[in-house]
């Protein structure tokens, strides 16, 4: 549905976007994910028409949007600041775009009722926006954007101003709203959305496809499960909170053995690897399992527990590898039922070969 071809953008001679190309499929929710300053909001503003690219093309169903102004693109937009009219009630806020589009009063009333029910605010039409919580105000902003049945809806950190508990609840509801909106709005193909966030949990909860951006370029594009299970680069792994990254070299491919600072580790797959190839080895946070001494198990290491944090359903433990290794810190997650004692006695751990992922060097 939406195609971006080699989009570039600079501000004050600083490159913000560097040759970004991507396709957005009709009916999908695509999330632009990355740290502050990576270019994701600039890319969204170029899609919206609020900024112009220096180079490249933007196509919607084959139509070049480069010179089409914002108000003629037929897109809905939702921002972190809500941008509601404080002097208008909920009905008037949601109906605003429909009035501008020339809808008749009976059609407006019907559509406002539809979208307020969709976002869980049925019966709120006569309330002042000042009476609403932050989450309710964001739902009104979403309803207003969905009401005209836009070809594309753009969302820029829409949950960023909410507290953590409310954000956790709304991120689950938001995906459901976007998926159901197509049927309510008369778009059987579904509502297509591009969503910007820096929060990986938010991206995983909402997206069909996630595009991880870094320094104005796309680092990886994948569905949430693939992205988590198989990050393509060390940057993606680190951004997703996976800290156990070691330089390594392929020693063997049958079986696949990687030489690292903590010893020679067996991994599950040797696909695309060659003997002598330098890599970065990702040891996933769930890779470790405590074992008893002399227990037969793959990839055994011995380490001291240096910190421990209980998180309810799981716990996070940091280990420092015991001599004769150079001190190396590894962080793992365990089920809360695993008994971890902060003691001077070294722990014996086994690293699951399925949870050791070779990445490109970087």
N, C-alpha and C positions, 0 to 999 in steps of 0.2 A: 504493500500500500504506500509506504513512505520510503524514499530512497535518498540517502545523502551521499554525494560523490565528491571526495577529495576536498572537504571543507577546511579552509584555513582562516585564521583570524588573529590579528595582533592589535595590542593597545600600547601606545607610546613605545613602539619598536620592540615590545616584548611579545613573543609568540605565545598565544593562548591555546589555539587549536592548530594542529599540525597534520593536515591531510587525513581528516576523519571521514571514513566511508562506512555506511551501515544500511541495512534494510530492516524495516519494521513491518511485520506481517499483519494483515487486517485482523482485528479482533484480539490482538495480543496486548498484554501489559508489559512494556519494556522499561526497565529501570536503569538509569545512568547512575552508577555507583562509583564513588571515589572520594579522596580527601579534599579539603578546601584548597582551591586554587588549581584543580586539575583540569578545569574547562567545562565541566558538566553543565553548569547553569548558563554559561555563554552559549553552549551548543543548543540548549533548550530555547534561549531567547532568539537564536537565529532561526530555529524551526518556527517559532511563533511569529517572526517578522519584526520583533522589537529591536534586533540588531541585524546588520547585514554582514555576510561573510566577505572576506577579502577576495577569495577565490573558491571555486567549486560550484556544484549545482544541488538544488533541493527540489525533488520531484514528488508529487502526491498523485498516485494513480496515473503516472506518466505526464502530469501537468507540471511545467516548470513554475515554481513559486517565487523565483528570485525577485521579481519586480511586483508581486502582488502584495498590496498593503495589508496590515494586520487585520483590519475590520472586514476585509473581503475573503479571508482565508477560511472562515467558518470553523474556527477552532475554539474550544473551551479552555479556560485557564484558571488554575487554582494556585494561590500563593500562600506562603507561610503566614503572611500578615492578614489573611482573610479578605481585606479590601471590601468590607460590607459598608453600605450606606447607613450611618448611625441614626439618621433622622427618618428612616423608613422601617416599617415592620418586616417580619419574615416574608410574608406574601409579596410585598412590594419589592424586596430585594431579589427574590427568585423570579419574579415576573418581569424584571427590568429588561433583560435581553429579549424576551418575547415581545414586549411592547416595541422595542427598537426595530424588531424584525417585521412589525406590522400585523401581529396576530390579533384576531378578534377576541373580545372579552370572554365569551364562553370557552374558547379554546385555551385561553390563558388560565382560567380557573381550573379546568380539567387537568392541564399539564402540571400546574403547580401542586395540585393535590397528589398527582402521580409521583412526582419526584420527591416530595416531602415524605410520602409513605416509603419510598425506596430507601431514603437515608435515615429512616427511623424517627421522623419528626412529624408524623401525622397529627393534626390538631394544633400545631404550633404556628399556623399562618398569621394570626393576629398578634403574636407576641413581639415586643420590642427587642431588638438585638441586644440591648443593654441587660435584658433579663436572662440571657443565655450564658451558659458556661462556655469555656474555650472550645471544648469538643463539639458542643452544639453549634457554635458559630462556624466552625470549620465544616460541619455537615451542611449548613445553609449555603456556604460558599460553594461546596461541591454540587448541591442541588441546583444552584443558579447556573453553574457551568454545564450541567447535564441537560437542563431544561430544553434548550434549542436542538437537542440531538446532534451534537457536533460530529463532524467527520473524524476529528482527533481531539483528545483532551490532554492538556499539558499540565503537570503538577510539579511545582518547585518547592521541595521540603515542606509539604502541606501539614505534616505533623510535628514540625520542628519546634513550635512554640508551646507544645503541650508537655505536661509532666510525664514521667516514665510510665506510670501505671495506666494513664489514659491513652498514651501512645501505643502501649502494648495491646490494649483492647481495640482501638480504632484501626490498627494496621490489619488485623484479621477481618474486621468488618468492611474495610475499604475495598479489599480485593473482591469480596462477595458483591458489594454494591456495583463495582465496575463490570463484573461478569453478568449480573442480572440486568444492568441498565439497557443493554441492547434490545432485549425483548420489550421492556417498558417503553423505550424511546422510539420503537418502530425501526430498529436497525438489526435485523435478524443475524447479520454477520458479526454482531457484537461491537462494543465500543473499543476503539483502539486508543491506547494511552501511552504517553512517555512521561516517566516519573523520575524526578531527581532526588537523591538522598545520599548522605554520607554514612548512614546507619546500615550495617550489613544485615542485622536481624530484620529490619524493615524491608530491605530488598528481598530477602529470602521469603518473607511472608506474603509479599504482594506480587512478585514478578512471574511472568512466563519466561522471559529472557532477561539476563543481567549483563550489562556492558560495564566492565571495570575500566575506568579511565585513570591515566597517570601522565602528568605533564603534557596535556593536550593531545594525547594519543590513546587509542583503544588498546588496552593490555590483554584483555580476554573477553569474549562474548560466549555465553553458554546459559543453559537452563540452570536453576538454582542447585539441583542435585549434582549435576556434572561439575559445576563451579566449585562446590564444596569438596567433592570427592577427588577432583583432579584439577587443582589450580595449575595454570600453564606456566607461571613464572614465579620466582622468589618474591617479587613485589606483591602479586596477588595473594600468595600464601601469607605473607606478613600482614597485609591489609585485612585479611580474614581472621587474624589473631593466631596464626600458626607460627610459633617462634622457633621451633626446633629445625634449623636449617644448617647443614654441614657441607663443606666442600668435600667432594669425593671423586673417585676415578673408577671406571668400570674395569674390574679385574677379570671377570668371566661372564659369559652370556648363557652358558648351559652347564650348571645352573647359574643364575645371575647373581654375581657377588660384587659388592661395591666396597672399595677400600676407603675408609674414613679415619678420622682422628680417634674415634672410639673403637676401632677394630674393623674387621671385615664382616659386612652385614649382607645377609641373603635377602633379596627382594623377590616379589612374586613374578614380575614380568621383565623381559629383556627386550621388549618391542622397541625397534628403532635405535637400540644401543649398540655400540661397537667397543671392542676391547681397547682400553687405553683412553676412552673418551672422558674428558672432564665434565662433571655434572655438579649440581647442587642437590643434595638428598634431603627431602622433607620427611621428618619423622612426625607423623600425625600425633596430636595430643592424646588420642585414645589408643595409641600403639602399645603402651606398656602394660604388663601384667606382673604383679609380684609373684615370685616363685620361691620354693624352698631350695637351699643349697643342694647341689648335685642332682637336681631334677632335670631330666632330658627336656630341652626346650630350645627353640631357635633364637639366635641373636641375643645371647645372654650378656648383660652388663652388670657391674656392681657399682653402687652409688650411695652417697649419703643424702638423707632427706634434710634439706636446709630451710624449707618453709612449707606451710600447709594452710589452706584456706577452705573451710567448710561452706558449701553453697546450697545446702538442702538436699536436692536430688543427686548432686554430684559434689566432688571435692577436687581442688586443684593442688597439686604437689610439685614443688621444685626440688630437683636433685642435682647434686654436684658429683661428677664421676670421681671415684676414689683413685688413689695412686695405683699403678704407675702412670696413669694417663695425665696429660696436661689438664688442669681443672677446666671442665666444660659444664655449663649449666643446661639442663633440659627440663621442660615443664610439661606435665602430663595431667590428664583428667581421669578420675576414677569414679565408679559408682560409689554412692555414699556408704554402702555396706562393706566396702573394702577397709580392712583395719590398717590404718597408717599411724605409726607412733613416731613422734619426734624423738629420736634416740641416736646415740653415737654408733649404734650397730649398723653396719652397711646393709642396704637392701639389695636383694638379687632380683633383677627384672629381666623379663623376656620381651623382645620387641617383635610384634606380629609382622611377618614379611608382607602381608596384604596392606599394611598401613605405612609402608615405606615407599615414598613416591619420588622417582627421579625427575628433576626439573632441569631446565637449561641453566647454565651458569649465569649469575647476575647478582 
